[in-house]
Amino acid sequence: MLSPHLSSLAINQLNWGLDFTGGSLVEVEYENSADPNAIRLQLDEAGFQGHVVQFFGSDKDILVRIPPQKNLTDKENARLGDRITAVLKEGGQGVDLRRSEFVGPAVGEELTNQGGLGLLAALGSVMVYIAFRFQLKFAIGAVAALFHDVIITLGAFSIVGWDFDLTVVAALLAVIGYSLNDTIVVSDRVRENFRKIRKSNPTAIINTSLNQTLGRTLVTSFTTLLVLVALLVMGGEQIRGFAIGLTIGVVIGTYSSIYIAANVLLAMGISKEDLAIPIKEGQDDPDMMEMPDR
């Protein structure tokens, strides 16, 4: 399942948004209500590529974000806001320039590095936490599942060509938290059953644990998806990347919590000895105690 996503990330990479590539940001105010679709068509006809047009406050305020254009020099890209404003004024309606900013590539590179370090820090913290709470094998299984979720989500954006900006980074961090919650619930039930079910093998115990938590996992994912679909349909273009990324992550996170983390435990040879409760000196072993006669 990872192969096409990894291949696309290696070959096509990501379609970096304005937050990472740099570019121009223009805020204008129209005399009357503006139509974003007509503005997009107007910019397309003028030869601008990769632009994002959205309302900014009222239906008269428009925000245009556009990456550096390949057919322009660095100086021309730095003054791209003025050219966009001139094109918008040709639409026949009064347009007032409210703000025009240029974000250089140095800022984009810094954001890229910080976003990647944030994801790595989150995965490392998760591994340490689960290793202390459960056991090292559970930590490796959880991180493998989270890595799987992040790669699948990134691969989907790479394959389809959606813009990757800071809202998608926020969605990835939310996916890590959501998937981790599911994984901990499943791991807690696995640990409990390993200590409670005496006469069974690890595969049967893990299957029992997954069946016991399956209903809760599916209901949680379904109710979360209802909210995300509402955001995707009615949230507007500004948070569309966040909604898409989190929707993919919730679906994949549900799958990985059930199949990836559990299979990693089996592959690493999890056993009852790994989860046995330590016996203090002078305390009887519960496995060696006889049941009282009734």
RAURGI-V243140 format. One record per pair of residues at least 12 apart in sequence whose ideal C-beta (glycine too) atoms are under 10 Angstrom apart, sorted by sequence separation. I is the first residue (numbers start at 1). J is the second residue. D is the distance in Angstrom with one decimal. If there is no record, write none. Layout:
I_J_D ; I_J_D
This chain:
39_51_8.9 ; 40_52_8.9 ; 41_53_9.8 ; 52_64_7.2 ; 53_65_8.1 ; 68_80_7.6 ; 85_97_5.0 ; 127_139_4.7 ; 130_142_4.9 ; 131_143_9.6 ; 190_202_9.2 ; 193_205_5.0 ; 194_206_8.7 ; 197_209_9.3 ; 231_243_4.2 ; 232_244_6.6 ; 40_53_5.0 ; 51_64_6.1 ; 52_65_4.4 ; 53_66_9.2 ; 67_80_9.4 ; 84_97_9.4 ; 85_98_10.0 ; 126_139_7.7 ; 127_140_7.4 ; 129_142_9.0 ; 130_143_7.9 ; 192_205_9.9 ; 193_206_8.1 ; 230_243_8.8 ; 231_244_9.5 ; 39_53_4.9 ; 40_54_10.0 ; 51_65_6.8 ; 52_66_7.3 ; 66_80_6.4 ; 69_83_9.4 ; 154_168_8.7 ; 157_171_9.9 ; 191_205_10.0 ; 193_207_9.9 ; 228_242_9.2 ; 229_243_8.1 ; 232_246_9.2 ; 38_53_9.4 ; 39_54_9.8 ; 50_65_8.9 ; 51_66_4.2 ; 52_67_9.2 ; 66_81_8.6 ; 82_97_8.5 ; 85_100_7.0 ; 127_142_7.2 ; 153_168_8.3 ; 157_172_9.8 ; 190_205_7.1 ; 193_208_5.9 ; 194_209_8.5 ; 228_243_5.6 ; 231_246_8.3 ; 232_247_6.5 ; 272_287_9.3 ; 36_52_9.7 ; 37_53_8.3 ; 48_64_9.0 ; 50_66_6.3 ; 51_67_8.1 ; 64_80_9.8 ; 81_97_8.0 ; 84_100_8.2 ; 126_142_6.2 ; 127_143_4.7 ; 189_205_9.9 ; 190_206_5.8 ; 193_209_5.0 ; 227_243_9.3 ; 228_244_8.8 ; 231_247_8.6 ; 36_53_4.7 ; 49_66_8.1 ; 50_67_4.7 ; 64_81_8.4 ; 66_83_9.8 ; 126_143_6.2 ; 127_144_9.9 ; 189_206_9.5 ; 192_209_7.9 ; 228_245_9.7 ; 35_53_9.7 ; 36_54_6.4 ; 48_66_5.9 ; 49_67_8.0 ; 50_68_9.0 ; 51_69_9.7 ; 66_84_6.7 ; 81_99_8.6 ; 82_100_6.9 ; 153_171_7.6 ; 154_172_7.6 ; 190_208_9.0 ; 191_209_8.7 ; 228_246_5.6 ; 229_247_7.2 ; 34_53_9.0 ; 36_55_6.8 ; 48_67_9.7 ; 50_69_8.1 ; 81_100_3.4 ; 123_142_9.4 ; 124_143_8.4 ; 126_145_9.9 ; 127_146_8.9 ; 153_172_6.2 ; 189_208_8.7 ; 190_209_4.4 ; 193_212_7.9 ; 227_246_9.4 ; 228_247_4.6 ; 49_69_6.6 ; 50_70_9.6 ; 64_84_5.8 ; 80_100_8.8 ; 81_101_7.2 ; 123_143_5.7 ; 126_146_6.3 ; 186_206_9.0 ; 189_209_4.4 ; 190_210_8.3 ; 192_212_9.4 ; 227_247_9.9 ; 228_248_9.6 ; 34_55_7.7 ; 43_64_7.4 ; 48_69_6.7 ; 49_70_7.9 ; 64_85_8.9 ; 79_100_9.0 ; 81_102_6.9 ; 188_209_9.0 ; 189_210_8.2 ; 225_246_9.4 ; 228_249_9.4 ; 33_55_9.9 ; 47_69_8.1 ; 49_71_8.9 ; 80_102_7.3 ; 150_172_5.9 ; 153_175_6.2 ; 187_209_8.7 ; 189_211_9.7 ; 190_212_9.7 ; 224_246_8.4 ; 225_247_6.6 ; 228_250_6.7 ; 36_59_9.5 ; 39_62_6.3 ; 43_66_7.8 ; 64_87_9.8 ; 79_102_8.1 ; 123_146_5.9 ; 149_172_8.5 ; 150_173_9.7 ; 152_175_9.6 ; 186_209_6.6 ; 189_212_5.7 ; 190_213_9.0 ; 224_247_9.0 ; 227_250_9.8 ; 228_251_9.8 ; 24_48_9.9 ; 34_58_9.4 ; 35_59_9.2 ; 40_64_9.3 ; 47_71_7.7 ; 48_72_9.9 ; 64_88_7.8 ; 78_102_5.3 ; 122_146_8.2 ; 123_147_6.8 ; 185_209_10.0 ; 186_210_6.7 ; 189_213_5.2 ; 26_51_9.6 ; 33_58_8.7 ; 34_59_6.5 ; 39_64_7.4 ; 47_72_9.9 ; 77_102_7.7 ; 150_175_7.0 ; 188_213_8.8 ; 225_250_6.0 ; 33_59_4.6 ; 34_60_6.1 ; 36_62_6.9 ; 62_88_8.0 ; 78_104_8.5 ; 149_175_5.5 ; 150_176_7.1 ; 186_212_9.2 ; 187_213_9.8 ; 224_250_5.4 ; 225_251_7.5 ; 23_50_8.1 ; 24_51_9.3 ; 25_52_9.6 ; 26_53_9.9 ; 29_56_9.2 ; 32_59_8.9 ; 33_60_6.2 ; 34_61_7.9 ; 35_62_9.4 ; 36_63_9.7 ; 77_104_9.8 ; 119_146_9.5 ; 123_150_8.0 ; 149_176_7.2 ; 186_213_5.3 ; 189_216_9.5 ; 224_251_9.9 ; 23_51_9.1 ; 28_56_9.1 ; 29_57_9.1 ; 30_58_9.6 ; 32_60_7.0 ; 34_62_5.1 ; 36_64_9.6 ; 77_105_10.0 ; 119_147_9.8 ; 122_150_9.4 ; 185_213_5.8 ; 186_214_9.3 ; 222_250_9.5 ; 21_50_8.6 ; 23_52_9.7 ; 27_56_5.9 ; 29_58_8.5 ; 30_59_8.6 ; 31_60_7.5 ; 146_175_8.2 ; 147_176_9.7 ; 149_178_8.8 ; 150_179_9.1 ; 221_250_5.7 ; 224_253_9.6 ; 225_254_9.4 ; 27_57_9.2 ; 30_60_4.8 ; 74_104_9.6 ; 146_176_5.5 ; 149_179_5.0 ; 186_216_9.5 ; 220_250_9.1 ; 221_251_7.3 ; 224_254_9.3 ; 29_60_5.6 ; 30_61_7.8 ; 74_105_9.5 ; 119_150_6.6 ; 146_177_9.7 ; 148_179_8.9 ; 149_180_9.6 ; 182_213_8.5 ; 185_216_7.0 ; 186_217_7.4 ; 18_50_8.2 ; 28_60_9.2 ; 29_61_5.5 ; 30_62_6.7 ; 48_80_8.3 ; 185_217_7.3 ; 221_253_7.9 ; 222_254_9.3 ; 17_50_8.9 ; 18_51_9.3 ; 28_61_7.6 ; 29_62_7.7 ; 51_84_8.1 ; 62_95_8.6 ; 146_179_5.7 ; 221_254_4.5 ; 16_50_9.9 ; 18_52_7.1 ; 27_61_6.9 ; 28_62_5.4 ; 68_102_9.3 ; 145_179_6.3 ; 146_180_6.6 ; 149_183_9.9 ; 182_216_9.0 ; 220_254_8.3 ; 221_255_9.6 ; 15_50_8.6 ; 17_52_8.0 ; 27_62_7.3 ; 28_63_8.3 ; 48_83_8.4 ; 53_88_9.9 ; 63_98_9.3 ; 68_103_9.6 ; 119_154_9.7 ; 145_180_8.6 ; 182_217_5.8 ; 185_220_8.9 ; 26_62_8.5 ; 27_63_5.2 ; 28_64_7.3 ; 48_84_7.1 ; 60_96_9.7 ; 62_98_9.4 ; 63_99_8.7 ; 64_100_9.6 ; 65_101_9.9 ; 67_103_9.6 ; 68_104_9.6 ; 181_217_10.0 ; 217_253_9.6 ; 218_254_7.2 ; 221_257_9.3 ; 26_63_7.4 ; 27_64_7.7 ; 46_83_8.2 ; 61_98_7.4 ; 68_105_7.8 ; 142_179_8.5 ; 143_180_9.6 ; 145_182_8.8 ; 146_183_7.7 ; 217_254_6.0 ; 25_63_7.1 ; 26_64_4.5 ; 27_65_9.8 ; 46_84_8.3 ; 65_103_9.3 ; 142_180_6.7 ; 145_183_5.7 ; 182_220_7.3 ; 217_255_10.0 ; 25_64_7.4 ; 26_65_7.9 ; 48_87_7.7 ; 144_183_10.0 ; 181_220_8.5 ; 182_221_8.0 ; 24_64_7.9 ; 25_65_5.3 ; 26_66_7.7 ; 46_86_9.2 ; 47_87_9.4 ; 68_108_9.8 ; 142_182_9.9 ; 143_183_9.5 ; 214_254_9.9 ; 217_257_6.5 ; 218_258_9.4 ; 24_65_7.5 ; 25_66_8.1 ; 43_84_7.1 ; 46_87_4.6 ; 57_98_10.0 ; 67_108_9.4 ; 142_183_4.8 ; 145_186_9.7 ; 217_258_6.7 ; 23_65_6.7 ; 24_66_5.3 ; 42_84_9.8 ; 45_87_8.7 ; 46_88_9.3 ; 56_98_8.7 ; 141_183_7.7 ; 142_184_7.7 ; 178_220_8.9 ; 23_66_5.5 ; 24_67_8.3 ; 56_99_9.5 ; 178_221_8.8 ; 23_67_4.1 ; 24_68_8.1 ; 43_87_6.6 ; 46_90_8.5 ; 142_186_9.5 ; 213_257_8.7 ; 214_258_7.2 ; 22_67_7.2 ; 23_68_5.4 ; 24_69_9.4 ; 39_84_9.8 ; 42_87_6.4 ; 43_88_8.1 ; 138_183_8.5 ; 141_186_9.6 ; 142_187_7.1 ; 213_258_8.4 ; 19_65_9.1 ; 21_67_4.7 ; 22_68_6.3 ; 23_69_8.8 ; 42_88_6.9 ; 138_184_9.0 ; 141_187_7.8 ; 178_224_7.3 ; 18_65_4.7 ; 20_67_9.2 ; 21_68_6.7 ; 210_257_9.2 ; 17_65_8.2 ; 18_66_7.3 ; 39_87_9.3 ; 42_90_7.8 ; 138_186_9.7 ; 139_187_9.5 ; 210_258_5.8 ; 18_67_5.5 ; 39_88_6.8 ; 42_91_5.9 ; 115_164_9.5 ; 138_187_5.0 ; 141_190_9.7 ; 210_259_8.8 ; 17_67_7.8 ; 18_68_9.4 ; 115_165_9.8 ; 119_169_7.7 ; 122_172_8.8 ; 126_176_7.0 ; 130_180_8.2 ; 134_184_8.2 ; 137_187_9.9 ; 138_188_9.6 ; 16_67_8.0 ; 115_166_7.2 ; 118_169_7.2 ; 122_173_6.2 ; 125_176_9.6 ; 126_177_9.1 ; 129_180_8.6 ; 133_184_7.8 ; 210_261_10.0 ; 15_67_9.8 ; 39_91_7.6 ; 112_164_9.9 ; 114_166_9.8 ; 118_170_9.8 ; 135_187_8.9 ; 138_190_8.0 ; 210_262_6.2 ; 24_77_7.4 ; 28_81_9.8 ; 38_91_7.5 ; 115_168_9.2 ; 116_169_9.0 ; 119_172_6.3 ; 123_176_7.2 ; 126_179_9.5 ; 130_183_7.9 ; 134_187_5.5 ; 138_191_7.7 ; 209_262_8.0 ; 23_77_7.6 ; 24_78_8.2 ; 26_80_8.2 ; 27_81_9.4 ; 34_88_9.2 ; 111_165_9.2 ; 115_169_4.6 ; 118_172_9.0 ; 119_173_7.2 ; 122_176_5.2 ; 126_180_5.7 ; 130_184_7.2 ; 133_187_8.4 ; 134_188_7.8 ; 22_77_8.6 ; 24_79_8.6 ; 25_80_9.8 ; 26_81_4.6 ; 38_93_9.9 ; 111_166_6.8 ; 114_169_9.1 ; 115_170_9.5 ; 118_173_6.9 ; 122_177_8.2 ; 125_180_9.8 ; 129_184_9.0 ; 133_188_8.8 ; 206_261_9.8 ; 207_262_8.6 ; 24_80_4.2 ; 25_81_7.4 ; 26_82_8.8 ; 28_84_8.5 ; 35_91_9.6 ; 39_95_10.0 ; 134_190_8.7 ; 135_191_7.9 ; 206_262_5.2 ; 23_80_7.4 ; 24_81_4.7 ; 26_83_9.6 ; 28_85_6.5 ; 34_91_9.1 ; 112_169_9.6 ; 115_172_8.5 ; 119_176_7.6 ; 123_180_9.8 ; 126_183_8.8 ; 130_187_7.2 ; 134_191_6.1 ; 171_228_9.7 ; 206_263_8.8 ; 23_81_9.7 ; 24_82_9.2 ; 26_84_5.1 ; 27_85_10.0 ; 30_88_8.5 ; 35_93_9.9 ; 111_169_8.6 ; 115_173_9.3 ; 118_176_10.0 ; 122_180_9.0 ; 126_184_9.6 ; 133_191_9.4 ; 24_83_9.0 ; 25_84_9.9 ; 26_85_6.2 ; 34_93_7.8 ; 203_262_9.6 ; 206_265_6.6 ; 24_84_7.0 ; 28_88_6.0 ; 33_93_9.6 ; 206_266_6.6 ; 28_89_8.8 ; 30_91_8.8 ; 32_93_6.3 ; 34_95_8.9 ; 26_88_8.2 ; 31_93_5.6 ; 32_94_8.3 ; 203_265_10.0 ; 30_93_5.6 ; 31_94_3.9 ; 202_265_7.7 ; 203_266_6.3 ; 30_94_6.9 ; 31_95_7.8 ; 202_266_6.4 ; 206_270_7.9 ; 29_94_8.9 ; 30_95_5.9 ; 31_96_8.4 ; 205_270_9.0 ; 29_95_7.3 ; 30_96_8.1 ; 28_95_5.1 ; 29_96_4.7 ; 202_269_8.0 ; 203_270_9.9 ; 205_272_8.5 ; 28_96_6.5 ; 29_97_8.3 ; 171_239_9.4 ; 174_242_8.2 ; 178_246_7.9 ; 182_250_9.4 ; 202_270_5.5 ; 27_96_9.8 ; 28_97_5.7 ; 29_98_5.5 ; 170_239_9.5 ; 202_271_6.3 ; 27_97_7.8 ; 28_98_6.1 ; 29_99_10.0 ; 171_241_7.1 ; 172_242_9.8 ; 175_245_7.1 ; 179_249_7.1 ; 183_253_8.4 ; 187_257_9.1 ; 201_271_9.5 ; 202_272_7.8 ; 205_275_10.0 ; 26_97_7.3 ; 27_98_4.4 ; 28_99_8.5 ; 167_238_7.7 ; 170_241_9.1 ; 171_242_4.7 ; 174_245_8.3 ; 175_246_6.3 ; 178_249_6.8 ; 179_250_8.3 ; 182_253_6.2 ; 186_257_5.6 ; 190_261_9.1 ; 194_265_10.0 ; 201_272_9.7 ; 26_98_8.5 ; 27_99_4.1 ; 28_100_9.0 ; 167_239_6.2 ; 168_240_9.9 ; 169_241_9.5 ; 170_242_6.0 ; 171_243_7.8 ; 173_245_10.0 ; 174_246_5.6 ; 175_247_9.7 ; 177_249_9.9 ; 178_250_6.1 ; 181_253_9.0 ; 182_254_6.6 ; 185_257_7.9 ; 186_258_7.1 ; 190_262_7.4 ; 200_272_9.4 ; 202_274_9.5 ; 26_99_7.1 ; 27_100_7.6 ; 167_240_8.3 ; 168_241_4.7 ; 169_242_9.3 ; 171_244_7.7 ; 172_245_6.4 ; 173_246_9.9 ; 175_248_8.0 ; 176_249_8.3 ; 179_252_7.9 ; 180_253_8.6 ; 182_255_10.0 ; 183_256_7.7 ; 184_257_9.1 ; 25_99_7.3 ; 26_100_5.1 ; 27_101_8.7 ; 167_241_4.7 ; 168_242_6.7 ; 171_245_3.2 ; 172_246_8.7 ; 175_249_3.0 ; 179_253_3.4 ; 182_256_8.4 ; 183_257_4.9 ; 187_261_7.1 ; 198_272_8.3 ; 25_100_7.4 ; 26_101_8.0 ; 166_241_8.9 ; 167_242_4.1 ; 170_245_8.3 ; 171_246_4.4 ; 174_249_7.2 ; 175_250_7.2 ; 178_253_5.5 ; 179_254_8.1 ; 182_257_3.8 ; 183_258_9.5 ; 186_261_6.7 ; 187_262_9.0 ; 190_265_7.2 ; 197_272_9.0 ; 24_100_7.1 ; 25_101_4.7 ; 26_102_9.9 ; 165_241_5.9 ; 166_242_9.3 ; 167_243_8.8 ; 168_244_7.9 ; 169_245_8.7 ; 170_246_8.7 ; 171_247_8.7 ; 173_249_9.8 ; 174_250_9.1 ; 177_253_9.6 ; 178_254_9.0 ; 179_255_9.6 ; 181_257_8.8 ; 182_258_8.3 ; 186_262_7.0 ; 194_270_7.8 ; 24_101_7.0 ; 25_102_7.9 ; 163_240_9.1 ; 164_241_7.4 ; 165_242_9.1 ; 167_244_9.6 ; 168_245_4.6 ; 171_248_8.5 ; 172_249_7.1 ; 175_252_7.9 ; 176_253_8.7 ; 179_256_6.2 ; 180_257_8.9 ; 183_260_8.9 ; 184_261_9.8 ; 194_271_8.2 ; 195_272_7.6 ; 23_101_9.6 ; 24_102_5.4 ; 25_103_6.9 ; 162_240_8.6 ; 163_241_6.2 ; 167_245_7.7 ; 168_246_9.1 ; 171_249_6.5 ; 175_253_5.9 ; 179_257_6.2 ; 183_261_5.1 ; 187_265_8.5 ; 194_272_5.4 ; 23_102_7.5 ; 24_103_7.6 ; 162_241_6.6 ; 167_246_9.7 ; 171_250_9.9 ; 174_253_10.0 ; 178_257_9.4 ; 182_261_8.9 ; 183_262_9.4 ; 186_265_9.9 ; 191_270_9.8 ; 194_273_9.6 ; 22_102_7.7 ; 23_103_6.0 ; 190_270_8.1 ; 194_274_7.9 ; 195_275_6.1 ; 22_103_4.7 ; 23_104_9.3 ; 164_245_8.8 ; 179_260_9.5 ; 194_275_4.5 ; 195_276_7.4 ; 21_103_8.6 ; 22_104_5.2 ; 23_105_9.2 ; 162_244_6.5 ; 179_261_9.1 ; 193_275_9.5 ; 194_276_8.5 ; 195_277_6.6 ; 20_103_9.7 ; 22_105_4.4 ; 162_245_8.5 ; 191_274_9.4 ; 192_275_9.1 ; 19_103_8.1 ; 21_105_7.0 ; 22_106_7.9 ; 157_241_8.3 ; 160_244_9.0 ; 191_275_5.3 ; 18_103_6.9 ; 20_105_9.0 ; 22_107_6.4 ; 23_108_8.5 ; 190_275_8.3 ; 21_107_9.9 ; 22_108_4.5 ; 20_107_8.9 ; 21_108_5.3 ; 22_109_8.7 ; 157_244_8.0 ; 19_107_8.6 ; 20_108_4.5 ; 21_109_9.5 ; 156_244_8.3 ; 157_245_7.2 ; 19_108_6.9 ; 20_109_7.9 ; 22_111_9.6 ; 156_245_8.4 ; 198_287_7.4 ; 18_108_8.2 ; 20_110_9.5 ; 21_111_9.9 ; 17_108_9.3 ; 20_111_5.7 ; 21_112_9.3 ; 153_244_9.2 ; 154_245_9.0 ; 156_247_10.0 ; 157_248_8.4 ; 195_286_9.2 ; 16_108_7.4 ; 19_111_5.7 ; 20_112_5.2 ; 153_245_5.8 ; 156_248_5.3 ; 195_287_10.0 ; 19_112_8.9 ; 153_246_8.8 ; 155_248_9.5 ; 156_249_9.5 ; 17_111_10.0 ; 153_247_9.6 ; 154_248_9.6 ; 16_111_9.7 ; 20_115_8.0 ; 153_248_5.0 ; 16_112_7.7 ; 19_115_8.9 ; 67_163_9.3 ; 152_248_7.1 ; 153_249_5.1 ; 156_252_8.7 ; 152_249_8.2 ; 153_250_10.0 ; 14_112_9.8 ; 65_163_9.7 ; 153_251_9.7 ; 149_248_8.9 ; 150_249_8.2 ; 152_251_9.2 ; 153_252_6.6 ; 65_165_9.2 ; 149_249_5.8 ; 152_252_4.7 ; 153_253_9.1 ; 149_250_9.3 ; 151_252_9.3 ; 152_253_9.3 ; 149_251_9.6 ; 150_252_9.2 ; 149_252_5.1 ; 150_253_9.9 ; 152_255_8.9 ; 148_252_7.3 ; 149_253_5.0 ; 152_256_8.4 ; 148_253_9.0 ; 149_254_9.7 ; 149_255_8.7 ; 145_252_9.5 ; 146_253_8.3 ; 148_255_8.6 ; 149_256_5.5 ; 145_253_7.8 ; 148_256_5.0 ; 149_257_9.1 ; 147_256_9.2 ; 145_255_9.1 ; 146_256_7.6 ; 52_163_7.4 ; 145_256_3.9 ; 146_257_9.8 ; 148_259_9.5 ; 149_260_8.5 ; 144_256_8.3 ; 145_257_6.3 ; 148_260_5.2 ; 50_163_8.1 ; 52_165_9.1 ; 145_258_9.4 ; 147_260_9.1 ; 148_261_9.2 ; 142_256_9.4 ; 145_259_8.6 ; 146_260_9.1 ; 141_256_9.8 ; 142_257_8.9 ; 145_260_4.2 ; 146_261_9.0 ; 141_257_10.0 ; 144_260_6.0 ; 145_261_4.3 ; 148_264_9.9 ; 144_261_7.0 ; 145_262_9.1 ; 142_260_9.2 ; 143_261_9.2 ; 145_263_9.5 ; 141_260_7.4 ; 142_261_5.7 ; 144_263_9.0 ; 145_264_7.5 ; 141_261_4.1 ; 144_264_5.0 ; 140_261_9.2 ; 141_262_7.3 ; 143_264_9.1 ; 144_265_10.0 ; 141_263_8.0 ; 142_264_8.5 ; 138_261_7.8 ; 141_264_3.7 ; 142_265_9.8 ; 144_267_9.6 ; 140_264_6.3 ; 141_265_5.1 ; 140_265_8.7 ; 141_266_9.3 ; 138_264_9.0 ; 141_267_8.8 ; 137_264_7.7 ; 138_265_6.9 ; 140_267_9.7 ; 141_268_7.5 ; 137_265_5.9 ; 140_268_6.8 ; 137_266_9.9 ; 141_270_8.7 ; 135_265_9.4 ; 137_267_9.5 ; 138_268_9.6 ; 130_261_9.9 ; 137_268_4.8 ; 136_268_9.0 ; 137_269_8.2 ; 138_270_8.2 ; 137_270_5.5 ; 137_271_9.6 ; 135_270_8.1 ; 138_274_9.0 ; 137_274_6.4 ; 138_275_9.1 ; 136_274_8.8 ; 137_275_9.4 ; 135_274_5.6 ; 14_154_6.9 ; 134_274_9.5 ; 135_275_6.5 ; 13_154_9.8 ; 14_155_9.6 ; 134_275_8.1 ; 9_151_7.5 ; 15_157_7.2 ; 21_163_9.8 ; 5_148_9.7 ; 12_155_9.6 ; 14_157_6.1 ; 15_158_7.6 ; 20_163_9.6 ; 21_164_9.9 ; 14_158_5.5 ; 19_163_9.3 ; 20_164_7.2 ; 21_165_9.4 ; 2_147_9.3 ; 6_151_6.6 ; 9_154_6.0 ; 10_155_10.0 ; 12_157_10.0 ; 13_158_6.5 ; 15_160_8.8 ; 17_162_9.2 ; 18_163_8.1 ; 19_164_8.8 ; 20_165_6.9 ; 2_148_6.8 ; 5_151_5.7 ; 6_152_9.7 ; 8_154_9.0 ; 9_155_5.7 ; 12_158_5.2 ; 15_161_5.2 ; 17_163_4.2 ; 19_165_4.5 ; 20_166_8.1 ; 1_148_8.0 ; 5_152_5.6 ; 8_155_5.5 ; 11_158_8.6 ; 12_159_7.4 ; 14_161_9.1 ; 15_162_6.5 ; 16_163_7.7 ; 17_164_5.7 ; 18_165_6.7 ; 19_166_4.6 ; 4_152_9.8 ; 5_153_8.7 ; 6_154_9.4 ; 7_155_8.3 ; 8_156_8.8 ; 9_157_9.1 ; 10_158_9.1 ; 14_162_8.9 ; 15_163_5.5 ; 16_164_5.7 ; 17_165_3.1 ; 18_166_9.5 ; 19_167_8.4 ; 2_151_5.8 ; 5_154_7.1 ; 6_155_6.7 ; 8_157_9.1 ; 9_158_5.1 ; 12_161_7.7 ; 14_163_8.9 ; 15_164_5.9 ; 16_165_7.8 ; 17_166_7.7 ; 19_168_9.4 ; 20_169_9.4 ; 1_151_9.4 ; 2_152_7.1 ; 5_155_2.2 ; 8_158_4.2 ; 9_159_9.0 ; 14_164_4.4 ; 15_165_9.6 ; 17_167_8.4 ; 19_169_8.5 ; 1_152_7.0 ; 4_155_6.9 ; 5_156_7.0 ; 7_158_9.2 ; 8_159_4.7 ; 13_164_9.4 ; 17_168_7.8 ; 3_155_9.4 ; 4_156_9.9 ; 5_157_9.6 ; 6_158_9.5 ; 7_159_9.2 ; 8_160_9.3 ; 17_169_9.9 ; 2_155_7.6 ; 5_158_7.2 ; 8_161_9.6 ; 1_155_9.4 ; 4_158_9.6 ; 5_159_7.0 ; 14_168_8.9 ; 4_159_7.0 ; 63_237_9.9 ; 63_238_8.6 ; 55_236_7.3 ; 54_236_6.6 ; 55_237_8.7 ; 56_238_8.8 ; 54_237_4.7 ; 55_238_8.5 ; 53_237_7.9 ; 54_238_5.5 ; 52_237_6.7 ; 52_238_8.7 ; 54_240_9.6 ; 52_240_9.9 ; 36_236_9.7 ; 36_237_7.9 ; 17_241_7.6 ; 1_252_9.0 ; 1_255_8.9 ; 1_256_9.9 ; 1_259_9.9 ; 1_260_9.6
